[in-house]
Amino acid sequence: MNAIVAIAHSQRAHSAVGGSSAKRVISCPASVPLCEQWPEREESDAAGEGTCCHEAVDLIMQGRTQKDTDVIGVTFNGRVMTRELYAETVEPALEIFDKLDKELGGIDFLNEAKVTFPGIDNAFGTVDIVGAAKDRSTVIDWKFGSGVAVEAEGNAQLLYYAYAAAHSPATEKFFDRSKPIEVYIIQPRSRDGEPFTRWMTTWTQMEAFALELRNAVEEAYGPDPRYALGPWCKWCNGQPGCNLYNNRVKATSALSPDEIRERIADYLPYADDMIAWGTNIKELAHQLLEQGASLPGYKLVKKRATRQWKDEEKTLRHLAKMGLPAADRYVKKIVSPAQAEAALKSAKLPADLPAHLVESVSSGTTLAPESDKRPAVMVAPAALKLLSDRLAGR
């Protein structure tokens, strides 16, 4: 790969309108001024881990490590890059990138590039990878969470980054109006989805998106901006002050169990929103208390304490002195398949695990919309009906 090295940004600044909020802004313009009135959410553990992975990949992509595995044991964003986390996130992400680089005949790129979206005040962002191959421009976004799969096709965040990069001095050199733009999502731990999705877009499509976003921002600061409920509500820090969102929760809470059963399919699309509403209220309350505010009826307390050794070496010597057998002083556990593969690769041994040793076991069933690509699981009544229909020759 031909790398044009960039300086790492350990902490990303947030803009009023950015790549991650573009879909929300277009769908619910009123959320823009609303979010300005409420504090940013504190970083969750999952988000913190994602930042750790981003920074590890960034260090590797800059060529600042002799081996990719040199990031193992290093602390990024206050979190240690463990061998298991590396095997689950960084390693497969880099493998996907290397395959893409080979497929496209080499990608000249800039990583962690700061870009500005033209035509909107204070609209900027940081692109994970922006570059160019022989016949196209490329924009890549790493997703290191283990949540719902994110698709590249029509992705507002990637369109935002692509358009901004095409109009920013440091990255415009990667774009040529005679060539298309391909965007990619690399998500190694995608839950129920593909770890790599891609989508080819055009300048016309990017410009249409830019116009739509500018119009939404203009509406946001107008006299009567539009509110709309949707998946974007989950990440909106303005939730506590949104009457439309709060009224949805209150109206659903007022229904009887029979009414909910009758209309459950209508309310399922908002179930996650209602769960998130409660979570966000608790997070905001915790944040206010930690900042010194007073909330009637509530206080901060220490989490449940767990006992741990102060000094493991001294503890082992004490247990041995007491006569505790060595076998009882340690807990041994076999490594996971991902850990085994990582260890084998590090030792330069064949890392392909035989099929008779490894299996993928589902932990059960989960609810999904009809649009989900996975096949439906038939429960017993449905299976019996299908068998009956077949026997009857239907």
N, C-alpha and C positions, 0 to 999 in steps of 0.2 A: 504494500500500500504506500502511496505517496502522501505523507502527512505534512500539512502546514501547521506548525505548532502554535497553540494559543496559550496565554497565561490562564491558569485555573482561577475560577471564582468560587471561593469556599462558601460564600453566602450570596444568595440571589436576592436582588431587590425586587419589590413588588410594585407594579404600576396599577393605576386605576382601571385600565383596560389592558389585559394581557392575553397570552395564548390560552391559558387555562380557564379564563373567564369569558372568552369570546362567544362561546355558545350561549352562555347565560345572558350576556348583554344583548345579543340579537333576539333571543327568545323573550326576555323580560327586561326591557330598557329601564323600568322603574327601579330595578335592583341596584343600578349604578349609584344614584344619590343616596339610596337607603344604606348601602354598604359603607359609604363614607361616614355615616353617623355611628357605626358600630365598630368595635375593635376587631382587629384581625384575630383569627383563632390561633391558639397555641399549637405548635407542631405536635402531631400525634406520634406515637411510637413507630407506626408503620411509615409515616412520612419521613421520620428521622432516619429510619433504616434505608429508605429509598435514597435519601440524600447521601448517606454513607456509600451506597453502591455507585451513585453518580460520580462522586469524588474519586472513588477508586478507579473507575473506568477512565475518567478524565486524566488521571495521573499516567495510566498505561498508554492512552491514546496520544499523550504528549511525548511519549518516548522517554519518560523519566524513570523507567524501571528497566533493569537488565532482563528480567523475566516477568511475565504476567503475574506469576504467583508471588512476586515480591510484595504485593499489597496485603497478603495474608498476615495477620498479626498487627497490622498498622491501624491506628485509630483515626477514623474519619468522622467528623461531625459528632464527636463524643462517643462513638460506637466502634468497637473493634471488628475489623473484617475477619470473621472466623473462616476456617477452611470449609465448613458446611455452607455458610452464606455465599462464599466465593463460588463453590460448586453449583449452587442453585441459581445464581444470578449473573455474576460477572463472566464466568467462564462460558456459559452457553450464549450470552449476549455477544461476546467477542467472536465466538465461532460463527454465529449468524452473520455478523458484520464481515468477517473474512471471506465467507462464501459469496456474499453480495459483491464485495470488492473484486473477487476473482471473476464472477459472472459478468460484471460490467467492464472488465478490462482495466481496472484500477480507478480509484476515486481520489481526486485531489480534494482535501477538505480542511475545514477549520472547525475545531470543537469548542463548545462553551462560548459561542460567539454572541456578543451583545448586539441586538438589532433594535431599530426604532420603526414603528408603524407610522407612515406619513399621513397627515391629514387629521390626526387625533392628538390632542395635547396629552402629554405624559403617558403615552402608549409605547411601551418597549417590552423587551423580553430577552431571554437567553436561549439560544438554540443549541440543542445537544450536539448535532452534527449538521453542517451545511456544506455542500460541495458540488463537484461536477464530475461526471464521467464523459466519455467521448460523445455520447448522443443524448444526454439529458442532465438536468440539474437534479440534485438529491438533497432531501431534508429528512433527517432521522431523529426520532424521539425515543429515548430509552424509558421503559416503564418497568420498575423493579418490584412493584407490589404484587401480592398474591390475590388480588381482588378480581373483579369482573373484567373480562377481556375487552380491550379497546381496539376498535377497528380503524384502519387507516383511511378507508374510503369515506369521503365527504367529511373528514375530521376537521372541525373548525380550528382547533389548536394548531394543527399542521398547516392549514391554509394561512393562518395568521403569521406563523413563523416564516413560511415560504415567501409571502408577499412582503413582509418586513425585511427579510434578508435580501430580497431582490432590489430593495430601495435603500439599503444601508451601505455607506462607503466601504466598510471592511469586507462585505460579503457580496456586493453586486457583481463582482468579477466572475462569480460562479454561474451567472444567469445569462442566457442568450435567447432573445425572443424567437429565434428560429427553431429552438429546441423545447421539448416538453419538460415538465417538472414531475418527478416521481417522489412521493412521500412514503415513509415507512414507520411502522410501529414495531419495536423489538421489545417483547414482553415475555421473558423466559418463564416466569411463574404464573402466566395467565391462567386464571381459573376457568375451566370449561371452554377454552378457546385456543386459537393458534398462537404460538409464540412469536410469529412473524407475519405481519400483513403489509400489503403494499397497494398503492393506488397512483395511477398516472393522471395528472391534471394538466390544465392548459392555462395560458396567460389570461384568456377570456374569463375562465372560471374564477381565477384568483381575483381579477378586477371586479367581477360581479360580487364576490364575497366582500371585498374591501368597501365597495359602495354600500352594501347592506349593513356592514358594521358601522360605518360613518353615520348612516342615517339613524341607526339605533342609538348611537351616542348623542346625536342631535336631539332625538326624541326624549332621551333620558333627562336632559336638562330643560325640556320644554314644560309647558303648563300642566299637561295631563299625560305623563308617560304611562305606557301599558304595563300591567302586571300579568304574569302567567305562571302557572304551576307546571312543574316538570322535573325530570331527573336532575337538572342543574340546581334545584333547591337544596339538595343534599350538601353541597359545598358552599352555599351562600352564607357569608357571615352576617348578612342583614336579616336572617330568619327571625330573630326575636322581635323585630319591629314590623314584620310584614303581616298586615291584617288578613290578606287573602290566604296566606299560608296558615296562620293561626286559626282562622275561621274554619278551614278544612278540618283541622285536628279537632276543634271543639264540636263541630257538627257531627263528625263521626263518633266521637265519644258519647254523644247524647242518644245514639241509636240503641235500641234494645237488641239482645242477642238474636232474636228472630228476624228483625229488620236487617241486621248485618248479614245473616245467613242468606237472605233473599237477594241481597245486593252485593255479595262478597266479590264477585267478578269485577264489579264497577269500582270497588275500593282497593283491590289488590295493587293497581299501579301506584297508589299513594301510600301503601303500607310502609315502604322504606322511608318515605318522607316523614311520616308520623313518628317512626322510631328515631330518625335523625333529629327531629324537633326536640324530643325529650332529652336526647344526648347533648344537643347543643345548649339547651337551657342549663343543664348540669355543668357543662364545661365553662359556660360563661359565669355561672355563680362561683365556681371554684377559682376561676381567674380573678374575679372581683375581690374575693376574700384574700387571695394571695397578694393582691395589690393594696390591702389594708382597708377595704370597704367593710361595712357592717351590714349583714343581712339578718333581719329579725328571725329568730328560731333556728339559725344555722351557725356552725362554727367549723373551723379546720381542726382535724385530729390526725395523729400519726396513723399510717397504714399498719396492718397487722405485722408484727415483728416476727421474723424467722431466725432461728439460731444458726450461726455459722462459726467455723473455726477461725480464731484470731491468727494462728500460725500453724499451717498444715504440717510442716516438718517437726515442730515441737510436739504436735498432737500425735503424730505417728510414733515418735520415740516414746512418748508416755504410754500409748496403747501397747507397744511392744514390751515395755518394762512391766506393765501390768499382766503380761502373759497372754494377751489376745492373739490368737493365731493370725499369720499374715493374710490368709485367705479371707478372714473376717474384717480385715482393716481396709479393704478396697472393694469397690463395686465394679465389676467388669460387664461391659455391654458391647455387643457387636456393632460395628459401624454401619451406617445406612448405605444403600446402593450409591447415592450421590457422593458420600464421603469415600467409599471404596474406589469409585472411578477416579476421584481427584487424587487419592493416594497412589493409585497405580500409574497415573499419568506423571505425577511428580517423580516416581521411581523409574520412569521411562519403560514401563511394562505394558503389555497389551491391556487396554482398559475396557474392551468389550466384554460385558458380563454375559455368561451363557443364559439362554432363555429359561432353562430348567431351574435356575437359581433365583430369578427375579420375577415378581408378578406385581401388577398394578391392582390394588384392591380399593374399591369404592367404599366410603364410610357410610353410605346409605343413599337415600334419594333427596332431591331438593326441588323446590318449586321453580318453574321457569315459564316464560311466555311461549306461545305457540311458535314465535319467530326463531326461537333457539334452535341451533343447528343439530343438537344432539337428539338421537331417537328417543321417543317416549318410552318410559318404563311401564309395562302392563302389570297392573295389580291382578290378583287372582280372579275377581269377577270378569274383568275384561278378557283375560286369557281363556277362561272357560267359555265365554261367549264366542270368541274367535274359533276355538276348537269345535264348538257345537255347530257354528256356521259352516265350517269346512266339512264336517261329517254329513251335514245336510246337503252339501253340494252347492252352496250359495256362492 
